[in-house]
Amino acid sequence: MDIDRGSSDSTSPPDTDPARKRRVHGMLKLYYGLNEEGKRVEEAESLDPCDINGPHFDPEVYLNKLRKECSLAELMDQENCMVKQIRSLDSDMQTLVYENYNKFISATDTIRKMKNDFKKMEDEMDCLSTNMAAITEFSASISGTLQGQHAQITKLSGVHTLLRKLQFLFELPARLNKCLEMQAYAQAVTFHRRARCVLQMYCHMPSFRGIQDDCHAIMEQLAKHLRQKFRDGGTSAKELSECVELLLQLDEPAEELCDKFLSHAHTRLEADLHGLEEELTVSTATDIAGGSTHKPIAGPNPLSPSESSSSSIFPSLSARTDILEFIDRGCNEFVSSLCLVIASYQELFINRPQEGELASKNIPQMASSKLHIFVDSLAGRYFSLVERRIQEEKGVGDNSLLVRALDRFHRRLQAVSKLLPGSAVPSRGTEIVVQAARERIKQYLSALQSFYLDSLTDVRQALAAPRLTVGGSSAVGGGALGGGGPPGKDAPPSLPDLLTSLSNSILNQIKTVLASVHLFTAKDITFSNKPYFKGEFCSQGVREGLVVSFIKFVCQSSRHFCESAGDRGGSTPPALLLLLSRLCLDYETSTISYILTLTDEQFLVQHHSPVTAVTALCSDAREAAQKLLNHYVKVQGLIISQMLRKSVETRDWVNTIEPRNVRAVMKRVVEDTTSIDVQVGLLYEEGVRKAHSSDSSKRTFSVYSSSRQQIRYTPSYTPSAPMDTNLLSNIHKLFSERIDIFSPVEFNKVSVLTGIIKISLKTFLECVRLRTFGRYGLQQIQVDCHYLQMYLWRFVSDENLVHFLLDEIVGSAAHRCLDPSPMEQSVIEVICERG
């Protein structure tokens, strides 16, 4: 067991457990009586014979002591502990021996290898020492031999070098001509630069003068070839760069070279711009010749949900080069060529290392200024063409093409900013993108406004001619507008369906426009991270300029329908006024908040700048709804009033016959009022009524009902005292509750009908006051008023209002009657029930 344990412990790496290693060393030191410094401990306690770890340990004394002091169980425990310590020490000893053995074996192998290497190195060093000695001997022998001829050899070497230089000078014209024939222009320039200084120094000598003149003529011819090559421009960029470098080395003016390079590049870039301008001119001519291609496509009713998704409110364009193709052509031709020109120019004149005389001419600064002027001039023309093409994008059907085109335009201009830092080209391009986004918002706002007005026109047509059928369904009121119906039958549109369809179609178009505009802020669009598109575009552009402006337009255009008679409002169908009032009220309650919340969430609008509050828009919508509803009450009241006025003015009330039935106009008034009640009930809630009395429909009218109190207190009253009767009537009015005829109505059916009936009965009363009545005329008024009372009281919020106005009408007719003889109430009831 101990051997196995020791062997297993010895197989573990020696350095994996430093703490265990220190413990083992400590136990060994303790066993051998050594301190931390490795010295033997010589203290008094080490002399104790019972110290098992001490040098003077006596087993007999230790055992006797244990037998005396410990019990049997303690002795057994002591034995087990001692056995464990012995085994642990044996195992540690085996481990240490194994570790040291491996180290000794490794050290022995290393020493043996070093011994072999040193032996080989000693042999090589001996060989090297022998060779060095031989070289030293040969060197001394040569030096001794040439000692007397050293000066002569040096002189001859100098003469040889001079002769070689002279030979190079005399052969220089031939060398230059050979290089010229081989088109090795760089080699020719190198040869000439090497000899130019010497020829200039000795030009006073005829021979050198001739060589200089020949070389000058040859280099002039070479410079001519280089200039022609530079002007042709049909070479590669590398050859062109070499050509410019050689011309500069030949002292060609750097400014002139810059101008020639830019002039040649200008010609090529002008051709690209001319091509874009021709394409733009052809597109414009095509639009003018086509004419109708920019008009909205006539299609089905845009309010129908089945059609609104497929049909578009926006005009379509004729088949021509779209803006994406135009921008692609401009980027691939002009912008790419411009970038190549900039890169080549910078490599030739700006980024080239300036050495020697070129360093003192300050060429990079001069060349950089010329390049900026050149780029700004051509880029300005290119930007004007792009702006013209963007302005032609009047149709807002597919916004993705424009956004992709602007993104590509902006992306390609970033290459110019990297090649030419400090250029105004990228910022000018960003301004064009921003302006295009602003114009797009204006176009979408105009399209939404046109769509809203067209939708209202369709609603008016549906209201005006609901029974014109085409293909089995109403052309203007069928489908979604009329709620559908069996094929071949008339399907008059209902106001709730019209309202729902109109509201949904407007909301869907707003969502469609927002989705189109949202393309400007997509993450894959490079310019979407610009400050304008993160802030002002979302808040002031989309929210304020598009959504809020459209909501204000809806409210404002709705208020225009409330103009006075004779203007636009005079021909507006009352049902349209009612529908628009409900639409504005729905906007105030929910739609405005929903649209603005949708916009803020979709565009992550951050209100850094002042924006229109939701409450302000809701207040504007509620004001428009109130004005529309008031105008609806006024229009409907005037329609009924007109019938009553004509019925009163066109009748001879003095010589009329005895009444036998209710006049037809009164029946028409009740029918129209009932129709209005149904119409208003389709869009508005019932409202609150006061409690009705049990005999509301049996209410009777006295000729002098407005002054009933006088009958009780003046039994001697006779019709011969009209002044007293009028006086008492006026006194009674002073204590009656004042009726405001044209007061604003509430958004419920009862309030609307109350307003209409007040206007109608007030008109009836005023018309009666302007007429003179005979006996039967008064009785006819009694019959008519009783008939109205039988039906109108159920439409109003307070039946006393109807009773009061009808009392006033009968009383007014009695006051203007020549022979005020009222009809018996029973007879009146019989006539009304029969009528």
C-alpha positions in Angstrom: 0.0 0.0 0.0 2.8 2.4 1.0 4.8 1.6 -2.1 1.8 2.1 -4.4 1.0 5.3 -2.7 4.5 6.5 -3.0 4.7 5.6 -6.6 1.4 7.3 -7.4 2.5 10.4 -5.6 5.9 10.4 -7.3 4.2 10.5 -10.7 2.6 13.8 -10.1 4.5 16.9 -11.4 6.8 18.3 -8.7 5.8 22.0 -9.3 2.0 21.7 -9.3 1.5 22.1 -5.6 4.0 24.6 -4.1 2.3 24.6 -0.7 2.6 20.8 -0.4 6.3 21.0 -1.4 7.0 23.6 1.3 5.3 21.4 3.8 7.4 18.4 2.9 10.6 20.4 3.1 9.6 21.8 6.5 8.9 18.3 7.8 12.3 17.1 6.5 14.1 20.1 8.2 12.1 19.3 11.3 13.2 15.6 11.1 16.9 16.5 10.7 16.8 19.3 13.2 17.5 22.1 10.9 16.2 25.7 11.1 15.1 27.9 8.2 18.7 28.8 7.3 19.5 25.1 7.1 21.6 25.0 10.3 21.1 22.5 13.1 19.1 23.7 16.1 21.1 23.6 19.3 18.7 24.6 22.0 17.8 23.1 25.4 14.6 21.5 24.3 16.4 19.5 21.5 18.1 17.5 24.3 14.8 16.1 25.5 14.9 12.3 25.1 11.1 12.3 24.6 11.3 14.7 21.6 10.7 12.3 18.8 12.1 14.8 16.3 15.1 15.6 18.4 18.6 14.2 18.0 18.7 12.7 21.6 15.4 10.8 21.2 15.2 7.7 23.4 12.5 5.2 22.4 12.4 3.4 25.8 12.0 6.6 27.7 9.3 7.8 25.3 7.4 4.5 25.5 7.5 4.4 29.3 6.3 8.0 29.4 3.3 7.2 27.1 2.4 4.0 29.0 2.3 6.1 32.2 0.4 9.1 30.9 -1.9 7.7 28.2 -4.8 5.3 28.3 -5.1 2.4 25.9 -7.3 4.3 23.5 -4.9 7.2 23.4 -2.0 4.8 22.8 -3.9 3.3 19.9 -4.5 6.8 18.4 -0.9 7.7 18.9 0.2 4.6 17.1 -2.1 5.3 14.1 -1.0 8.9 13.9 2.7 7.8 13.9 2.1 5.2 11.2 0.5 7.8 9.0 3.4 10.2 9.5 5.9 7.5 8.7 4.1 6.6 5.5 3.8 10.3 4.5 7.5 10.8 5.1 8.4 7.7 3.1 6.2 8.9 0.2 7.8 12.3 0.3 11.3 10.8 0.3 10.5 8.7 -2.7 9.2 11.8 -4.5 12.3 13.9 -3.7 14.6 11.0 -4.8 12.6 10.6 -8.1 12.8 14.4 -8.8 16.5 14.7 -8.1 17.2 11.5 -10.1 15.5 13.0 -13.2 17.3 16.3 -12.8 20.7 14.5 -12.4 20.0 12.4 -15.5 19.0 15.6 -17.5 22.1 17.4 -16.2 24.4 14.5 -17.3 22.9 14.5 -20.8 23.4 18.3 -21.1 27.0 18.1 -20.0 27.7 15.3 -22.4 26.2 17.3 -25.3 28.1 20.4 -24.3 31.3 18.5 -24.3 30.7 17.2 -27.8 29.8 20.7 -29.1 32.9 22.3 -27.5 35.1 19.7 -29.1 33.8 20.5 -32.6 34.1 24.2 -31.9 37.7 23.8 -30.9 38.5 22.1 -34.2 36.8 24.9 -36.1 38.7 27.6 -34.1 42.0 25.9 -34.8 41.2 25.9 -38.5 40.2 29.6 -38.5 43.4 30.5 -36.7 45.5 28.7 -39.3 43.7 30.5 -42.2 44.1 33.9 -40.5 47.8 33.3 -40.2 48.1 32.5 -43.9 46.1 35.6 -44.9 48.3 37.8 -42.8 51.4 36.3 -44.4 50.1 36.8 -48.0 49.1 40.4 -47.2 52.5 41.3 -45.8 54.1 39.8 -49.0 51.9 41.8 -51.4 52.5 45.0 -49.4 56.2 44.5 -49.6 56.1 43.9 -53.3 54.0 47.0 -54.2 55.6 49.3 -51.8 57.6 51.2 -54.5 54.7 51.4 -57.1 51.8 52.5 -54.9 51.8 56.2 -55.8 52.0 55.4 -59.6 49.0 53.0 -59.3 46.9 55.6 -57.5 47.7 58.2 -60.2 46.8 55.7 -63.0 43.5 54.8 -61.3 42.5 58.5 -61.2 43.4 59.0 -64.8 41.3 55.9 -65.7 38.3 57.3 -63.8 38.6 60.7 -65.6 38.9 59.0 -69.0 35.7 57.0 -68.3 33.8 60.3 -67.4 35.1 61.9 -70.6 34.1 58.9 -72.5 30.6 59.1 -71.0 30.4 62.8 -72.0 31.5 62.2 -75.6 29.1 59.3 -76.0 26.2 61.2 -74.3 24.5 62.5 -77.5 24.5 59.0 -78.9 23.2 57.5 -75.7 20.4 60.1 -75.6 19.4 59.4 -79.2 19.4 55.7 -78.5 17.2 56.2 -75.5 14.9 58.4 -77.6 14.6 55.7 -80.2 13.8 53.0 -77.6 11.4 55.4 -75.8 13.4 55.0 -72.7 12.7 58.6 -71.7 13.4 58.1 -68.0 16.9 56.7 -68.7 17.6 59.7 -71.1 16.6 62.2 -68.4 18.8 60.4 -65.9 21.8 60.5 -68.2 21.3 64.2 -68.9 20.9 65.1 -65.3 24.2 63.4 -64.5 26.1 65.3 -67.1 24.3 68.6 -67.0 26.3 70.2 -64.2 29.7 69.2 -65.8 28.7 70.5 -69.2 27.5 73.7 -67.7 30.8 74.1 -65.8 33.0 73.6 -68.9 30.7 75.2 -71.5 33.5 77.7 -72.4 35.5 74.9 -74.0 34.4 74.4 -77.7 34.3 70.6 -77.4 32.1 70.6 -74.3 30.0 73.4 -75.8 29.3 71.2 -78.8 28.3 68.3 -76.6 26.0 70.6 -74.6 24.3 72.0 -77.7 23.7 68.5 -79.0 22.3 67.3 -75.7 20.1 70.4 -75.4 18.6 69.7 -78.9 18.0 66.1 -78.1 16.3 66.9 -74.7 14.1 69.6 -76.4 12.9 66.9 -78.8 12.3 64.6 -75.8 10.4 67.3 -74.0 8.2 67.8 -77.1 7.4 64.0 -77.2 6.5 64.1 -73.5 4.3 67.2 -73.9 2.5 65.5 -76.8 2.0 62.4 -74.7 0.7 64.5 -71.8 -1.8 66.3 -74.1 -3.1 63.1 -75.7 -4.1 61.7 -72.3 -4.7 58.2 -73.8 -2.1 56.7 -71.6 -2.4 54.9 -68.3 -2.2 56.7 -65.0 1.3 55.2 -64.4 2.6 56.4 -67.7 1.0 59.8 -67.2 2.6 60.1 -63.8 6.0 59.2 -65.3 5.5 61.8 -68.0 4.7 64.6 -65.5 7.7 63.6 -63.4 10.1 63.7 -66.3 8.7 67.1 -67.5 9.2 68.5 -64.0 12.8 67.2 -64.0 13.3 68.9 -67.3 12.4 72.2 -65.6 8.9 72.4 -67.2 6.8 75.0 -65.3 4.7 73.1 -62.7 1.8 75.6 -62.9 1.6 75.2 -66.7 1.5 71.4 -66.2 -1.3 71.7 -63.7 -3.3 73.9 -66.0 -2.8 71.5 -68.9 -3.8 68.5 -66.8 -6.9 70.1 -65.5 -7.8 71.5 -68.9 -7.7 68.0 -70.4 -9.7 66.5 -67.5 -12.2 69.4 -67.8 -12.9 68.4 -71.4 -13.7 64.8 -70.4 -15.8 65.8 -67.5 -17.6 68.4 -69.6 -18.6 65.6 -72.0 -20.2 63.7 -69.0 -22.1 66.7 -67.9 -23.3 67.4 -71.4 -24.6 63.9 -71.6 -26.6 64.4 -68.3 -27.9 67.7 -69.5 -29.1 66.2 -72.8 -30.9 63.4 -70.9 -32.5 66.0 -68.7 -33.6 68.1 -71.7 -35.1 65.1 -73.5 -37.0 64.1 -70.3 -38.4 67.6 -70.0 -39.4 67.6 -73.7 -41.1 64.2 -73.2 -43.1 65.5 -70.2 -44.2 68.6 -72.2 -45.2 66.5 -75.2 -47.0 63.9 -73.1 -48.9 66.5 -71.1 -51.4 64.2 -69.4 -48.8 61.9 -68.1 -48.5 63.9 -64.9 -52.2 64.1 -64.2 -53.8 61.8 -61.7 -55.1 58.6 -63.2 -58.9 58.4 -63.3 -59.9 55.3 -61.3 -62.5 53.9 -59.0 -63.8 55.6 -55.9 -60.8 56.1 -53.7 -63.0 55.7 -50.6 -63.6 52.1 -51.2 -61.4 49.9 -49.1 -61.3 47.3 -51.8 -59.9 49.9 -54.2 -57.8 52.1 -52.0 -55.1 49.6 -51.5 -54.6 49.0 -55.2 -55.3 52.5 -56.6 -53.1 55.4 -55.7 -53.9 59.0 -54.9 -50.7 60.1 -56.6 -50.0 60.9 -60.2 -48.0 58.5 -62.3 -45.1 59.3 -64.5 -44.6 58.4 -68.2 -42.2 55.8 -69.3 -38.9 57.6 -69.1 -35.5 57.4 -67.4 -36.3 57.4 -63.7 -34.3 59.4 -61.2 -32.3 56.4 -59.9 -31.0 55.7 -63.4 -30.2 59.4 -63.8 -28.2 59.5 -60.5 -26.5 56.2 -61.3 -25.3 57.6 -64.6 -24.1 60.8 -63.0 -22.3 58.9 -60.3 -20.8 56.2 -62.6 -19.7 58.7 -65.2 -19.1 62.2 -63.7 -18.4 61.5 -60.1 -16.2 58.5 -60.8 -14.2 60.4 -63.4 -13.9 63.3 -61.0 -12.6 61.0 -58.3 -10.0 59.6 -60.7 -8.9 63.0 -61.8 -8.5 64.1 -58.1 -6.5 61.0 -57.2 -4.3 61.3 -60.3 -3.8 65.0 -59.8 -2.8 64.6 -56.2 -0.4 61.8 -57.0 1.2 63.9 -59.7 1.4 67.3 -58.1 0.5 67.2 -54.4 1.6 63.9 -52.8 4.8 63.5 -54.8 8.0 63.9 -52.7 9.7 67.2 -53.6 13.5 67.0 -53.8 16.2 69.3 -54.8 15.0 72.4 -56.7 11.4 71.2 -56.8 11.1 71.5 -53.0 11.7 75.2 -53.1 9.0 75.9 -55.7 6.1 75.1 -53.2 4.2 73.1 -55.9 1.7 71.3 -53.6 0.1 74.5 -52.2 -0.3 75.9 -55.7 -1.6 72.7 -57.1 -4.1 72.2 -54.2 -5.6 75.6 -54.7 -6.1 75.0 -58.4 -7.7 71.6 -57.7 -10.2 73.0 -55.3 -11.3 75.7 -57.7 -11.6 73.1 -60.5 -13.6 70.7 -58.4 -16.0 73.3 -57.0 -16.7 74.7 -60.5 -17.6 71.4 -62.1 -19.4 70.1 -59.0 -21.6 73.2 -59.0 -22.7 72.5 -62.5 -23.4 68.8 -61.6 -25.4 69.8 -58.6 -27.5 72.2 -60.6 -28.4 69.3 -63.0 -29.3 67.0 -60.1 -31.5 69.7 -58.5 -33.3 70.2 -61.8 -33.9 66.4 -62.0 -35.1 66.2 -58.4 -37.6 69.1 -59.0 -39.1 67.1 -61.9 -40.1 64.4 -59.4 -43.6 65.7 -59.0 -45.2 62.3 -58.7 -45.0 60.9 -55.2 -46.2 57.4 -55.9 -43.0 55.4 -55.2 -40.8 57.2 -52.9 -38.2 54.4 -52.7 -36.7 55.4 -56.0 -36.0 58.9 -54.9 -34.6 57.9 -51.5 -32.3 55.3 -53.1 -31.2 57.8 -55.7 -30.4 60.4 -53.0 -28.7 57.8 -50.9 -26.5 56.8 -53.8 -25.8 60.4 -54.6 -24.8 61.2 -51.0 -22.8 58.0 -50.7 -20.7 58.6 -53.8 -19.9 62.1 -52.7 -18.3 60.8 -49.6 -15.5 59.5 -51.8 -14.8 63.1 -52.8 -14.6 64.2 -49.2 -12.0 61.4 -48.5 -9.9 62.3 -51.5 -10.2 66.0 -51.1 -10.5 67.0 -47.4 -11.8 70.5 -46.9 -13.9 70.5 -50.1 -17.4 72.0 -50.0 -18.7 69.3 -52.3 -20.0 66.9 -49.6 -21.8 69.6 -47.6 -23.4 71.0 -50.7 -24.6 67.5 -51.6 -26.1 67.1 -48.1 -27.9 70.4 -48.6 -29.4 69.1 -51.8 -30.6 65.9 -50.0 -32.1 67.9 -47.2 -33.9 70.3 -49.6 -35.2 67.3 -51.6 -36.6 65.8 -48.3 -38.3 69.1 -47.5 -39.9 69.4 -51.0 -41.0 65.8 -50.7 -42.9 66.6 -47.5 -44.6 69.5 -49.2 -45.6 67.3 -52.1 -47.0 64.7 -49.8 -49.0 67.3 -47.9 -50.4 68.7 -51.2 -51.3 65.1 -52.3 -53.1 64.5 -49.0 -55.0 67.7 -49.3 -56.0 66.9 -52.8 -57.1 63.4 -51.8 -59.2 64.8 -48.9 -60.9 67.2 -51.2 -61.5 64.5 -53.8 -62.9 62.2 -51.1 -65.3 65.0 -50.1 -66.4 65.4 -53.7 -67.1 61.6 -53.9 -69.1 61.9 -50.6 -71.2 64.8 -52.0 -71.9 62.8 -55.2 -72.9 59.8 -53.1 -75.3 62.0 -51.1 -76.7 63.8 -54.1 -77.2 60.8 -56.4 -77.3 57.6 -54.4 -79.5 55.6 -56.6 -77.5 55.6 -59.8 -76.4 52.1 -60.2 -73.6 50.7 -62.4 -73.1 47.0 -62.7 -75.5 46.1 -59.9 -73.9 48.4 -57.2 -74.2 52.1 -56.5 -71.6 54.0 -58.5 -71.0 56.5 -55.8 -72.8 55.0 -52.8 -72.4 51.3 -53.3 -69.6 49.1 -52.1 -68.0 50.4 -49.0 -69.9 53.7 -49.1 -73.3 52.2 -49.2 -72.5 49.1 -47.2 -73.0 46.9 -50.3 -76.3 45.4 -51.4 -77.9 42.8 -53.6 -76.9 43.1 -57.3 -79.3 45.1 -59.4 -81.0 46.9 -56.5 -80.7 50.4 -55.3 -78.4 50.8 -52.4 -78.6 54.3 -50.9 -75.5 55.0 -48.8 -75.8 55.3 -45.1 -74.1 58.1 -43.2 -72.2 55.8 -40.8 -70.8 53.9 -43.8 -69.8 57.1 -45.5 -68.2 58.4 -42.3 -66.4 55.1 -41.7 -65.1 54.8 -45.2 -64.0 58.5 -45.4 -62.2 58.3 -42.0 -60.5 55.0 -42.8 -59.4 56.1 -46.3 -57.9 59.3 -44.9 -56.2 57.4 -42.1 -54.9 54.8 -44.5 -53.4 57.4 -46.8 -51.7 59.1 -43.8 -50.2 55.8 -42.9 -49.1 55.2 -46.4 -47.5 58.7 -46.6 -45.7 58.2 -43.3 -44.4 54.8 -44.5 -43.1 56.5 -47.6 -41.5 59.4 -45.7 -40.0 57.0 -43.2 -37.7 55.7 -45.9 -35.6 58.9 -45.4 -34.7 57.7 -41.9 -34.1 54.0 -42.6 -30.9 52.6 -41.0 -29.4 51.5 -44.3 -29.6 55.1 -45.7 -26.3 56.9 -45.3 -27.6 60.4 -44.8 -30.2 59.3 -42.2 -27.5 59.8 -39.4 -27.2 63.4 -40.3 -28.4 65.8 -37.5 -31.2 67.1 -39.7 -32.8 63.7 -40.4 -32.5 62.8 -36.7 -34.1 66.0 -35.4 -35.6 68.7 -37.5 -36.8 66.4 -40.3 -38.8 64.3 -37.8 -40.2 67.1 -35.6 -40.6 70.1 -37.9 -40.8 68.3 -41.2 -42.9 65.2 -40.7 -44.8 66.0 -37.5 -45.4 69.7 -38.0 -45.0 70.2 -41.7 -47.0 67.1 -42.8 -49.3 65.6 -40.1 -50.2 68.7 -38.1 -50.6 70.8 -41.3 -52.9 68.3 -42.8 -55.0 68.1 -39.6 -55.2 71.9 -39.6 -56.2 71.8 -43.3 -59.0 69.3 -42.5 -60.4 71.6 -39.8 -60.0 74.8 -41.9 -61.5 73.3 -45.0 -64.4 72.0 -42.9 -65.0 75.5 -41.5 -65.2 76.9 -45.1 -68.5 74.9 -45.5 -70.0 77.1 -42.9 -69.9 80.2 -45.0 -73.1 82.3 -45.4 -75.8 81.5 -48.0 -74.9 82.5 -51.5 -71.3 81.5 -50.9 -69.8 78.0 -50.9 -71.7 77.0 -47.8 -75.1 77.8 -49.3 -74.8 74.9 -51.7 -73.4 72.4 -49.2 -75.7 69.4 -48.6 -76.8 69.4 -44.9 -75.9 65.7 -44.7 -72.3 66.6 -45.6 -72.2 69.2 -42.8 -73.5 66.7 -40.3 -71.0 64.1 -41.5 -68.0 66.5 -41.4 -69.0 67.6 -37.9 -68.9 64.0 -36.7 -65.6 63.5 -38.5 -64.1 66.5 -36.7 -65.5 65.3 -33.4 -64.0 61.9 -33.9 -60.7 63.6 -34.7 -61.0 65.5 -31.4 -61.7 62.5 -29.3 -59.3 59.9 -30.7 -58.0 60.2 -34.2 -55.6 63.2 -33.7 -54.0 61.5 -30.7 -53.6 58.3 -32.5 -52.0 59.9 -35.6 -49.6 62.0 -33.6 -48.7 59.1 -31.3 -48.1 56.9 -34.4 -45.9 59.6 -35.9 -43.9 60.1 -32.7 -43.3 56.4 -32.3 -42.5 55.8 -36.0 -40.0 58.7 -36.3 -38.8 58.8 -32.7 -39.7 62.4 -32.6 -37.8 64.4 -29.9 -39.5 67.7 -29.1 -36.3 69.8 -28.9 -38.1 72.7 -30.8 -41.6 74.0 -30.0 -44.3 71.8 -31.6 -48.0 72.0 -31.7 -49.7 70.4 -28.7 -52.2 67.7 -29.1 -54.7 69.6 -27.0 -54.5 72.6 -29.3 -55.3 70.5 -32.4 -58.1 68.7 -30.5 -59.5 72.1 -29.5 -59.3 73.3 -33.2 -61.1 70.1 -34.3 -63.8 70.5 -31.7 -64.3 74.1 -32.6 -64.7 73.1 -36.3 -67.2 70.3 -35.3 -69.2 72.8 -33.2 -69.3 75.3 -36.0 -70.3 72.7 -38.6 -73.1 71.3 -36.3 -74.4 74.8 -35.6 -74.4 75.5 -39.3 -76.2 72.3 -40.0 -78.9 73.3 -37.5 -79.2 76.7 -39.1 -79.4 75.3 -42.7 -82.0 72.7 -41.7 -84.0 75.2 -39.7 -83.9 77.6 -42.7 -85.1 74.9 -45.1 -88.2 74.2 -42.9 -88.6 77.9 -42.2 -88.7 78.6 -45.9 -91.6 76.2 -46.3 -93.5 77.8 -43.4 -92.8 81.3 -44.6 -94.1 80.6 -48.1 -97.1 78.8 -46.7 -98.0 81.9 -44.6 -97.2 84.5 -47.2 -99.0 82.9 -50.1 -102.3 82.4 -48.4 -105.2 84.8 -48.0 -105.9 84.4 -44.3 -108.8 86.9 -44.1 -111.0 85.3 -46.8 -110.0 81.6 -46.3 -112.6 78.9 -46.0 -113.4 77.1 -42.8 -110.7 74.5 -42.0 -111.5 70.9 -42.6 -108.0 69.3 -42.5 -104.4 70.0 -41.6 -102.5 71.9 -44.2 -100.0 69.8 -46.3 -97.1 72.0 -45.4 -97.5 71.0 -41.7 -97.4 67.4 -42.6 -94.3 68.1 -44.7 -92.7 69.8 -41.7 -93.4 66.8 -39.5 -92.0 64.4 -42.1 -88.9 66.5 -42.7 -88.3 66.8 -38.9 -88.7 63.0 -38.6 -86.2 62.5 -41.5 -83.7 64.8 -39.8 -84.2 63.0 -36.5 -83.3 59.7 -38.2 -80.4 61.3 -40.1 -78.9 62.8 -36.9 -79.5 59.7 -35.0 -77.2 57.7 -37.3 -74.2 59.8 -36.2 -75.0 61.2 -32.8 -76.2 59.8 -29.5 -79.8 60.4 -28.3 -79.0 63.0 -25.6 -80.9 63.9 -22.4 -84.6 64.9 -22.3 -86.7 66.3 -19.5 -89.4 64.2 -18.2 -92.5 64.4 -20.4 -96.0 65.0 -19.0 -98.6 62.3 -19.5 -100.8 64.5 -21.7 -98.2 66.0 -23.9 -99.9 65.0 -27.1 -103.3 66.1 -25.8 -102.2 69.6 -25.0 -104.9 72.2 -26.0 -104.3 75.7 -27.2 -106.6 78.6 -26.3 -106.8 81.7 -28.5 -105.5 83.6 -25.6 -103.3 80.9 -24.0 -100.4 83.3 -23.7 -102.5 85.3 -21.3 -104.4 82.7 -19.4 -103.9 84.4 -16.1 -106.1 87.3 -17.3 -109.2 85.0 -17.7 -109.1 84.1 -14.1 -108.9 87.6 -12.8 -110.9 89.5 -15.5 -114.1 87.6 -16.2 -115.5 90.7 -18.0 -112.9 90.4 -20.7 -114.1 90.7 -24.3 -112.3 90.9 -27.6 -113.2 94.6 -27.8 -110.3 95.3 -25.5 -107.2 94.3 -27.5 -104.8 96.8 -25.8 -105.5 95.2 -22.4 -104.9 91.8 -23.8 -101.6 92.8 -25.5 -100.5 94.5 -22.3 -101.2 91.4 -20.2 -99.4 89.2 -22.8 -96.3 91.4 -22.8 -96.3 91.3 -19.0 -96.5 87.5 -19.1 -93.5 87.4 -21.4 -91.4 89.4 -19.0 -91.8 86.6 -16.5 -91.3 83.7 -18.9 -88.0 82.0 -19.5 -86.1 83.6 -22.4 -85.6 81.3 -25.4 -82.3 81.7 -27.3 -83.1 80.6 -30.8 -79.6 80.4 -32.3 -77.7 79.2 -29.2 -74.9 76.6 -29.8 -76.1 73.0 -29.8 -74.6 70.1 -28.1 -73.2 67.0 -29.8 -76.4 64.9 -29.4 -79.6 64.3 -31.4 -82.0 65.9 -29.0 -80.0 69.2 -28.9 -79.8 69.3 -32.7 -83.5 68.7 -33.2 -84.3 71.3 -30.5 -82.3 73.9 -32.4 -83.9 73.2 -35.7 -87.5 73.2 -34.3 -86.8 76.5 -32.4 -85.7 78.2 -35.7 -88.6 76.8 -37.6 -91.3 77.8 -35.0 -89.7 81.2 -34.5 -89.9 81.8 -38.2 -93.5 80.7 -38.2 -94.2 83.1 -35.3 -92.6 86.1 -37.1 -94.5 85.3 -40.3 -97.8 85.2 -38.4 -97.1 88.5 -36.8 -96.9 90.1 -40.3 -100.3 88.9 -41.4 -103.9 89.8 -40.7 -106.3 86.9 -40.1 -110.0 86.3 -40.5 -112.1 84.0 -38.4 -111.3 80.9 -40.4 -107.7 81.9 -40.7 -107.3 81.9 -37.0 -109.0 78.5 -36.8 -106.6 77.1 -39.4 -103.7 78.3 -37.3 -105.2 76.6 -34.3 -105.5 73.3 -36.3 -101.9 73.6 -37.7 -100.4 74.3 -34.3 -102.3 71.5 -32.6 -101.0 69.1 -35.3 -97.4 70.3 -34.8 -97.8 70.0 -31.0 -98.9 66.4 -31.4 -95.6 65.4 -33.1 -92.9 67.9 -32.4 -92.8 67.6 -28.6 -91.2 64.2 -28.8 -88.1 65.6 -30.7 -87.0 68.3 -28.3 -85.3 68.2 -24.9 -88.0 70.2 -23.2 -91.6 69.9 -24.4 -92.5 73.2 -22.7 -90.4 75.0 -25.3 -92.6 73.7 -28.1 -95.8 74.5 -26.1 -94.6 78.0 -25.4 -93.7 78.8 -29.1 -97.0 77.3 -30.4 -98.9 79.3 -27.7 -97.1 82.4 -29.0 -98.1 81.6 -32.6 -101.8 81.1 -31.8 -101.9 84.1 -29.5 -100.2 86.3 -32.1 -102.7 85.1 -34.7 -105.6 85.9 -32.3 -104.2 89.4 -31.7 -104.2 90.0 -35.5 -107.6 88.5 -36.1 -110.5 90.6 -37.2 -113.0 88.2 -35.8 -111.3 86.1 -33.1 -113.7 83.2 -32.8 -111.7 80.1 -31.8 -112.6 76.6 -32.9 -113.8 74.1 -30.4 -111.0 71.9 -29.1 -112.9 68.7 -29.8 -113.3 69.7 -33.4 -109.6 70.5 -33.7 -108.7 67.1 -32.3 -111.0 65.4 -34.7 -109.5 67.2 -37.7 -105.9 66.5 -36.5 -106.6 62.9 -35.9 -108.2 62.5 -39.2 -105.4 64.4 -40.9 
